[in-house]
Amino acid sequence: MDTSDLFTSCKKGDVCRVRYLLEQRDVEINVRDKWDSTPLYYACLCGHEELVQYLLANGAKCEANTFDGERCLYGALNDTIRRVLKEYKQITAKCMKRDYYDAFLQRLLEQGYHSDIVFIVHGKSFCAHRCVLGARSAYFAEMFETKWKGKNVIALKHPLINPAAFSSLLQYLYTGCLDIDVEYVNDCKRLAKQCQLQDLIEDLETKCKKVYEFVSSKPGTCVKVLTIEPSGDSRLQEDLALLAECALPAEFRVGFGELPFDSTDSFSSYPDLCFRVANYSFLCHKAFFCGRSDYFKALLEDHFSESEELQTQPSIPVVTLHDISEEIFIRVLYYIYSDDTELSPENAYEVLCVADMYLLPGLKRLCGRILAQVLDEDSVVSIWKIAKLFQLTRLEDQCTEYMARIIEKLVEFEEFAAAVKENADAVEERQETDSIPLVDDIRFHITSNVQTYSAIEEANQKLDALDNLLASIGLEC
């Protein structure tokens, strides 16, 4: 519903609503509808200049000479918006994106920290990680166990291997995205065929066809860069979840994994780190734990000398984690590798506390989504307090939205009255008539989208109920 609301608000030019959806509801700014259109495209098409500037400033994609960029330019209602698009100093989605997983994978690719393999393609070096390439491509997994076994540097000298195409191939394997100059598309397809990446070949062919049809029907447009983005059911996360599966002790491999069969026996994940949790050993990768969490980065890079070594593999250091059960660590493990994990209302709070300790904001958001599913009149106040404590803005907003719907019942709960008083006391140097954040948020949801006379009447009744509560506890705002 939030995604549909975003597209509708962009067509209307409702900047306030768009800002609310992006900043409070965490809706993805570059989301696409069934016509492959983005929020920025509709803002341009409908001529909403202020909204176009806001979307660009917050990471909406509009790079020159790409399909999306040319489409926005061509579809813009007037020259003023075209000028905004051309003159705006592009902030790429890579530097603005709030998706922690995508940003991590991009850094892993670009910076190559804790890499264990180097490819040299006609004099150009590319640092990589065998665990990632092996999980993403059966071809790489086989080569690391056969022809390239034991090698840390691999020179690719075949004249048909283009460095630019190889770079784009690595980008696809790491991030699920691909940007390539149109002139190198055939080189990239050749590499994809060699690496048995049928999905990539099909995506390239589909995108080429779409770009050709667009350029042919829109005179004056010029697409020089082909861009591929992962679909909603990204194979990337499924592939990298295999690394989490491999990290599990043998006792836990049945039942926890997402895979219908155990494919880990025939797959080498090349671990370089062991976590010991409640006497169980988890074989992991520094690149993922250090890259995903500043807590683990500090733990592993600053205190590495304090760790012991794994007896079966002396080169792998062992780090013991305290104050966490093996079941909860498995939930963290899957999140770190695949950005997803199995959560339930029963374990969401415990995982949330651990995610906060391990500095994993994305996992906190996942826990927030689970808690939002169990909102009712008995739990909404306590969940709102949890949202405030852990700074989960979306969950907090969902709580106040739910409170607004049931406010006439809620005012009878002592717990709610106490929460309002506590929230008022938390406002520094609050004067008698100063606003109370919780009350303001509830009022906002009561009055937003009120359009009919009956809805206005209902909203006024709810506001009266809230005002009566405030008067009864000696607060004005």
C-alpha positions as CSV (number, residue, x, y, z in Angstrom):
1,M,0.0,0.0,0.0
2,D,2.8,2.4,0.8
3,T,4.4,1.9,-2.6
4,S,1.1,2.6,-4.4
5,D,0.6,5.7,-2.2
6,L,4.1,6.9,-3.2
7,F,3.3,6.7,-7.0
8,T,-0.1,8.4,-6.4
9,S,1.5,11.2,-4.4
10,C,4.2,11.8,-7.0
11,K,1.5,12.1,-9.7
12,K,-0.3,14.7,-7.5
13,G,2.9,16.5,-6.5
14,D,2.3,16.0,-2.8
15,V,5.8,16.8,-1.5
16,C,4.7,16.4,2.2
17,R,3.2,13.0,1.7
18,V,6.2,11.8,-0.4
19,R,8.6,13.0,2.3
20,Y,6.5,11.2,5.0
21,L,6.5,7.9,3.0
22,L,10.3,8.0,2.3
23,E,11.5,9.3,5.7
24,Q,9.0,7.7,8.1
25,R,7.7,4.7,6.2
26,D,11.0,3.7,4.6
27,V,9.6,3.3,1.1
28,E,12.3,2.7,-1.5
29,I,12.8,5.9,-3.6
30,N,13.7,4.0,-6.8
31,V,10.9,1.4,-6.6
32,R,9.3,0.5,-10.0
33,D,5.6,-0.2,-10.9
34,K,4.3,-2.7,-13.4
35,W,5.1,-0.2,-16.2
36,D,8.8,-0.1,-15.2
37,S,8.3,3.6,-14.1
38,T,9.8,5.2,-11.0
39,P,8.5,8.0,-8.7
40,L,10.9,10.5,-10.3
41,Y,9.5,9.7,-13.8
42,Y,5.9,10.5,-12.7
43,A,7.0,13.7,-10.9
44,C,8.7,14.8,-14.2
45,L,5.8,13.7,-16.4
46,C,3.3,15.6,-14.2
47,G,5.4,18.7,-14.0
48,H,6.1,18.9,-10.2
49,E,9.3,20.9,-10.1
50,E,9.7,21.0,-6.2
51,L,9.0,17.3,-5.9
52,V,11.6,16.5,-8.7
53,Q,14.2,18.5,-6.8
54,Y,13.4,16.7,-3.5
55,L,13.6,13.3,-5.2
56,L,16.9,14.1,-6.8
57,A,18.3,15.3,-3.6
58,N,17.4,12.1,-1.9
59,G,19.0,9.7,-4.4
60,A,16.4,9.2,-7.2
61,K,18.3,7.8,-10.2
62,C,18.6,10.0,-13.3
63,E,22.1,9.5,-14.7
64,A,22.7,10.9,-18.2
65,N,22.6,8.5,-21.1
66,T,20.9,5.7,-19.2
67,F,17.4,4.4,-19.9
68,D,15.9,5.9,-16.7
69,G,17.7,9.3,-17.3
70,E,16.6,9.6,-20.9
71,R,13.1,8.5,-20.1
72,C,12.7,11.2,-17.4
73,L,14.1,13.9,-19.7
74,Y,11.9,12.9,-22.6
75,G,8.8,12.5,-20.5
76,A,9.3,15.8,-18.5
77,L,6.3,18.1,-18.9
78,N,8.3,21.3,-19.5
79,D,11.7,22.7,-20.2
80,T,12.1,23.9,-16.6
81,I,12.1,20.4,-15.3
82,R,14.4,19.2,-18.1
83,R,16.8,21.9,-17.0
84,V,16.6,20.8,-13.4
85,L,17.4,17.2,-14.5
86,K,20.4,18.3,-16.6
87,E,21.9,20.8,-14.2
88,Y,21.4,18.9,-10.9
89,K,24.6,17.6,-9.5
90,Q,23.6,14.0,-9.5
91,I,23.6,12.3,-6.1
92,T,23.8,8.6,-7.1
93,A,21.7,6.0,-5.3
94,K,24.9,4.4,-4.2
95,C,25.8,7.2,-1.9
96,M,22.3,8.1,-0.7
97,K,20.7,4.6,-0.5
98,R,19.4,3.7,2.9
99,D,19.7,0.0,2.1
100,Y,22.5,-1.2,4.4
101,Y,23.0,-4.5,2.5
102,D,23.4,-2.9,-0.9
103,A,25.8,-0.4,0.4
104,F,27.8,-3.1,2.1
105,L,28.0,-5.2,-1.1
106,Q,29.1,-2.2,-3.1
107,R,31.9,-1.5,-0.5
108,L,32.9,-5.1,-0.5
109,L,33.3,-5.0,-4.3
110,E,35.0,-1.6,-4.5
111,Q,37.3,-1.7,-1.5
112,G,38.1,-5.5,-1.5
113,Y,38.8,-5.7,2.2
114,H,39.6,-9.2,3.5
115,S,39.8,-10.4,-0.2
116,D,41.5,-13.7,-0.8
117,I,41.9,-13.8,-4.6
118,V,43.2,-11.4,-7.2
119,F,42.3,-11.5,-10.9
120,I,44.6,-9.9,-13.4
121,V,42.9,-9.1,-16.7
122,H,45.3,-7.7,-19.3
123,G,47.2,-5.8,-16.7
124,K,44.3,-4.6,-14.6
125,S,43.9,-6.1,-11.1
126,F,40.6,-7.0,-9.5
127,C,40.4,-8.1,-5.8
128,A,37.7,-10.5,-5.0
129,H,36.4,-13.1,-2.4
130,R,36.2,-16.8,-3.3
131,C,33.2,-17.2,-1.0
132,V,31.1,-14.7,-2.9
133,L,32.1,-15.8,-6.4
134,G,31.6,-19.5,-5.5
135,A,28.2,-18.9,-4.0
136,R,27.0,-16.9,-7.0
137,S,28.5,-19.0,-9.8
138,A,28.8,-22.7,-10.2
139,Y,31.6,-22.0,-12.7
140,F,33.7,-20.1,-10.2
141,A,33.0,-22.7,-7.5
142,E,34.3,-25.5,-9.7
143,M,37.4,-23.5,-10.9
144,F,38.4,-22.7,-7.3
145,E,38.4,-26.5,-6.6
146,T,40.2,-27.5,-9.8
147,K,42.3,-25.4,-12.1
148,W,42.6,-22.4,-9.7
149,K,42.9,-24.5,-6.5
150,G,45.5,-23.1,-4.1
151,K,46.1,-20.0,-6.2
152,N,45.8,-16.4,-4.8
153,V,46.5,-14.6,-8.1
154,I,44.9,-15.6,-11.3
155,A,45.9,-14.1,-14.7
156,L,43.2,-14.1,-17.4
157,K,45.0,-13.6,-20.7
158,H,42.4,-14.6,-23.3
159,P,42.1,-11.9,-25.9
160,L,38.3,-12.0,-25.8
161,I,38.1,-11.2,-22.1
162,N,37.6,-7.4,-21.8
163,P,38.5,-5.7,-18.5
164,A,35.5,-3.5,-18.6
165,A,33.2,-6.4,-19.2
166,F,34.9,-8.4,-16.4
167,S,34.5,-5.5,-14.0
168,S,30.7,-5.4,-14.8
169,L,30.5,-9.1,-14.3
170,L,32.0,-8.8,-10.8
171,Q,29.6,-6.0,-10.1
172,Y,26.7,-8.3,-11.0
173,L,28.0,-11.2,-8.9
174,Y,28.5,-9.0,-5.9
175,T,25.5,-6.6,-6.1
176,G,23.0,-8.1,-8.5
177,C,23.3,-4.8,-10.4
178,L,25.2,-4.1,-13.6
179,D,26.2,-0.9,-15.4
180,I,28.0,-1.4,-18.7
181,D,28.7,0.8,-21.8
182,V,26.5,-0.4,-24.7
183,E,29.7,-1.1,-26.8
184,Y,30.7,-3.8,-24.3
185,V,27.4,-5.6,-24.0
186,N,28.4,-8.5,-26.3
187,D,31.7,-8.9,-24.3
188,C,29.7,-9.1,-21.1
189,K,27.2,-11.7,-22.6
190,R,30.2,-13.8,-23.6
191,L,31.6,-13.8,-20.1
192,A,28.1,-14.5,-18.6
193,K,27.8,-17.6,-20.9
194,Q,31.3,-18.8,-19.8
195,C,30.3,-18.4,-16.2
196,Q,26.9,-20.1,-16.7
197,L,24.9,-17.1,-15.6
198,Q,21.8,-17.7,-17.7
199,D,19.7,-15.1,-15.7
200,L,22.2,-12.4,-16.6
201,I,22.2,-13.3,-20.3
202,E,18.4,-13.1,-20.3
203,D,18.4,-9.8,-18.4
204,L,20.9,-8.3,-20.9
205,E,18.8,-9.4,-23.9
206,T,15.6,-8.0,-22.3
207,K,17.2,-4.7,-21.5
208,C,18.8,-4.3,-24.9
209,K,15.4,-4.9,-26.5
210,K,13.7,-2.4,-24.2
211,V,16.4,0.3,-24.9
212,Y,16.2,-0.3,-28.7
213,E,12.4,0.1,-28.7
214,F,12.7,3.3,-26.6
215,V,15.4,4.9,-28.7
216,S,13.7,4.0,-31.9
217,S,10.4,5.6,-30.9
218,K,11.8,8.7,-29.2
219,P,13.9,10.8,-31.6
220,G,16.8,12.6,-30.0
221,T,17.4,10.2,-27.1
222,C,20.7,8.6,-26.6
223,V,21.3,5.6,-24.3
224,K,25.0,4.8,-23.9
225,V,25.0,2.9,-20.6
226,L,22.9,-0.3,-19.9
227,T,21.8,-0.7,-16.3
228,I,20.4,-3.9,-14.8
229,E,18.9,-4.0,-11.3
230,P,17.8,-6.9,-9.2
231,S,14.2,-7.9,-9.2
232,G,12.2,-8.0,-5.9
233,D,12.8,-11.8,-5.6
234,S,16.5,-11.3,-5.8
235,R,18.6,-14.4,-6.4
236,L,21.5,-12.6,-4.8
237,Q,20.2,-13.1,-1.2
238,E,19.3,-16.7,-1.9
239,D,22.8,-17.4,-3.2
240,L,24.6,-15.7,-0.3
241,A,22.4,-17.5,2.2
242,L,24.4,-20.6,1.2
243,L,27.4,-19.1,3.1
244,A,25.3,-18.8,6.2
245,E,24.2,-22.5,5.7
246,C,27.8,-23.5,5.4
247,A,28.7,-21.6,8.6
248,L,26.3,-23.6,10.7
249,P,27.5,-26.5,12.9
250,A,26.4,-29.8,11.4
251,E,23.8,-30.3,14.2
252,F,21.9,-27.2,13.0
253,R,22.0,-27.6,9.2
254,V,18.6,-29.4,9.0
255,G,15.7,-27.1,9.8
256,F,17.3,-23.7,9.9
257,G,18.3,-23.3,6.2
258,E,16.2,-21.8,3.4
259,L,17.3,-24.5,1.0
260,P,15.2,-27.7,0.4
261,F,18.3,-29.9,0.5
262,D,21.7,-29.7,2.0
263,S,24.0,-28.5,-0.7
264,T,26.8,-27.4,1.6
265,D,28.7,-30.8,1.6
266,S,29.8,-30.2,-2.0
267,F,30.5,-26.5,-1.6
268,S,33.7,-24.9,-0.1
269,S,33.0,-21.5,1.5
270,Y,36.7,-20.8,2.4
271,P,36.1,-19.5,6.0
272,D,38.7,-17.4,7.7
273,L,37.0,-16.9,11.1
274,C,35.3,-19.1,13.7
275,F,32.8,-17.9,16.3
276,R,32.2,-20.1,19.3
277,V,28.7,-19.6,20.7
278,A,27.5,-21.9,23.6
279,N,30.2,-24.4,22.7
280,Y,29.1,-24.5,19.0
281,S,31.5,-23.5,16.3
282,F,30.4,-21.3,13.4
283,L,32.8,-21.0,10.4
284,C,32.4,-17.5,9.0
285,H,34.0,-14.8,7.0
286,K,35.7,-11.6,8.3
287,A,34.6,-9.7,5.1
288,F,30.9,-10.1,6.0
289,F,31.1,-9.6,9.8
290,C,33.5,-6.6,9.7
291,G,31.7,-5.1,6.7
292,R,28.2,-5.5,8.1
293,S,28.8,-4.5,11.7
294,D,31.1,-1.9,13.3
295,Y,30.8,-3.9,16.5
296,F,32.4,-7.0,14.9
297,K,34.8,-4.8,13.0
298,A,36.1,-3.4,16.3
299,L,36.0,-6.8,18.0
300,L,37.9,-8.6,15.2
301,E,40.3,-6.0,14.0
302,D,41.2,-4.4,17.3
303,H,41.4,-7.5,19.5
304,F,42.3,-10.2,17.0
305,S,45.5,-11.2,18.9
306,E,43.4,-12.2,21.9
307,S,41.6,-15.0,20.0
308,E,42.6,-18.7,20.0
309,E,43.0,-20.9,16.9
310,L,40.8,-23.7,15.5
311,Q,42.5,-27.0,16.2
312,T,41.3,-28.6,12.9
313,Q,42.4,-25.5,10.9
314,P,45.1,-23.6,12.8
315,S,45.0,-20.7,10.4
316,I,41.4,-19.9,11.4
317,P,41.1,-17.8,14.6
318,V,38.4,-18.5,17.1
319,V,36.4,-15.8,18.9
320,T,34.0,-16.7,21.7
321,L,30.8,-14.7,22.0
322,H,29.1,-14.4,25.3
323,D,25.5,-13.4,26.4
324,I,23.9,-14.8,23.2
325,S,22.3,-18.2,22.6
326,E,23.1,-20.3,19.5
327,E,19.4,-19.9,18.3
328,I,19.6,-16.1,18.3
329,F,23.1,-16.1,16.8
330,I,21.8,-18.2,13.9
331,R,19.2,-15.5,13.2
332,V,22.0,-12.9,13.2
333,L,24.1,-15.1,11.0
334,Y,21.5,-15.4,8.3
335,Y,20.9,-11.7,8.4
336,I,24.5,-10.8,8.0
337,Y,24.9,-13.0,4.9
338,S,21.6,-12.7,3.2
339,D,19.9,-9.6,4.7
340,D,17.0,-11.7,5.8
341,T,16.3,-14.1,8.6
342,E,13.4,-16.1,10.2
343,L,11.8,-14.0,12.9
344,S,8.7,-14.6,15.0
345,P,6.8,-12.5,17.5
346,E,8.3,-14.8,20.2
347,N,12.0,-14.1,19.3
348,A,11.7,-10.6,17.7
349,Y,12.4,-8.6,20.9
350,E,15.4,-10.8,21.9
351,V,16.9,-10.5,18.4
352,L,16.2,-6.7,18.5
353,C,18.3,-6.3,21.7
354,V,21.1,-8.3,20.1
355,A,20.9,-6.3,16.9
356,D,21.2,-3.1,18.8
357,M,24.2,-4.4,20.7
358,Y,25.9,-5.6,17.4
359,L,25.1,-2.3,15.7
360,L,22.9,-3.9,12.9
361,P,20.2,-1.2,12.2
362,G,18.8,-3.2,9.2
363,L,18.1,-6.2,11.5
364,K,16.5,-3.9,14.0
365,R,14.1,-2.7,11.2
366,L,13.3,-6.4,10.4
367,C,12.4,-6.9,14.1
368,G,10.3,-3.8,14.0
369,R,8.3,-5.2,11.1
370,I,7.5,-8.3,13.0
371,L,6.4,-6.4,16.1
372,A,4.2,-4.2,13.9
373,Q,2.3,-7.3,12.9
374,V,1.2,-8.0,16.5
375,L,-0.1,-4.6,17.4
376,D,-3.4,-4.6,19.4
377,E,-4.9,-2.4,22.0
378,D,-3.1,-4.3,24.8
379,S,0.4,-4.2,23.3
380,V,0.5,-0.9,21.3
381,V,1.8,1.2,24.2
382,S,4.6,-1.2,25.2
383,I,5.6,-1.6,21.5
384,W,5.6,2.1,21.0
385,K,8.0,2.4,24.0
386,I,10.2,-0.3,22.4
387,A,10.2,1.7,19.1
388,K,11.2,4.9,21.0
389,L,14.0,3.1,22.9
390,F,15.5,1.5,19.8
391,Q,14.9,4.4,17.5
392,L,12.7,2.5,15.1
393,T,10.9,5.5,13.5
394,R,8.7,3.4,11.2
395,L,7.5,1.2,14.0
396,E,6.9,4.3,16.1
397,D,4.8,5.8,13.4
398,Q,2.8,2.6,12.9
399,C,2.1,2.5,16.6
400,T,0.8,6.1,16.7
401,E,-1.2,5.4,13.6
402,Y,-2.8,2.4,15.3
403,M,-3.3,4.5,18.5
404,A,-5.2,7.1,16.4
405,R,-7.6,4.4,15.1
406,I,-8.5,3.2,18.6
407,I,-8.0,6.4,20.6
408,E,-11.5,6.3,22.1
409,K,-10.7,3.0,23.7
410,L,-7.1,3.8,24.4
411,V,-7.8,6.8,26.6
412,E,-9.3,4.4,29.2
413,F,-6.0,2.6,29.6
414,E,-3.9,3.8,32.5
415,E,-0.7,2.7,30.7
416,F,-1.5,5.1,27.8
417,A,-2.1,8.0,30.2
418,A,1.2,7.2,31.9
419,A,3.0,7.1,28.5
420,V,1.6,10.6,27.6
421,K,2.7,12.0,30.9
422,E,6.1,10.4,30.5
423,N,6.5,11.8,27.0
424,A,5.5,15.3,28.2
425,D,8.1,15.1,31.0
426,A,10.8,14.1,28.5
427,V,10.4,17.4,26.6
428,E,13.2,19.7,28.0
429,E,12.0,22.8,29.7
430,R,8.4,22.2,28.6
431,Q,6.0,25.0,29.2
432,E,2.4,24.3,30.1
433,T,1.0,24.8,26.5
434,D,4.0,23.3,24.7
435,S,3.2,20.3,22.4
436,I,3.7,16.7,23.4
437,P,5.3,14.6,20.6
438,L,3.2,11.5,21.1
439,V,0.0,13.6,21.2
440,D,1.1,15.5,18.0
441,D,1.7,12.3,16.1
442,I,-1.7,10.8,17.1
443,R,-3.5,14.1,16.1
444,F,-1.6,14.0,12.8
445,H,-2.9,10.5,12.0
446,I,-6.5,11.3,13.2
447,T,-6.7,14.3,10.8
448,S,-4.7,13.1,7.8
449,N,-6.7,12.1,4.7
450,V,-10.0,13.3,6.2
451,Q,-12.2,14.3,3.3
452,T,-15.9,13.5,3.9
453,Y,-18.2,15.1,6.4
454,S,-18.7,11.9,8.3
455,A,-14.9,11.4,8.5
456,I,-14.5,15.0,9.9
457,E,-17.2,14.2,12.5
458,E,-15.5,11.0,13.5
459,A,-12.1,12.7,13.7
460,N,-13.5,15.5,15.9
461,Q,-14.9,12.8,18.3
462,K,-11.4,11.2,18.5
463,L,-9.8,14.6,19.1
464,D,-12.3,15.4,21.9
465,A,-11.5,12.0,23.6
466,L,-7.8,12.8,23.5
467,D,-8.3,16.4,24.8
468,N,-10.5,15.1,27.6
469,L,-7.7,12.7,28.7
470,L,-5.1,15.5,28.6
471,A,-7.4,17.7,30.8
472,S,-7.9,14.8,33.2
473,I,-4.2,14.4,33.8
474,G,-3.5,18.1,33.9
475,L,-1.8,18.6,30.5
476,E,-2.5,21.2,27.8
477,C,-1.2,21.2,24.3
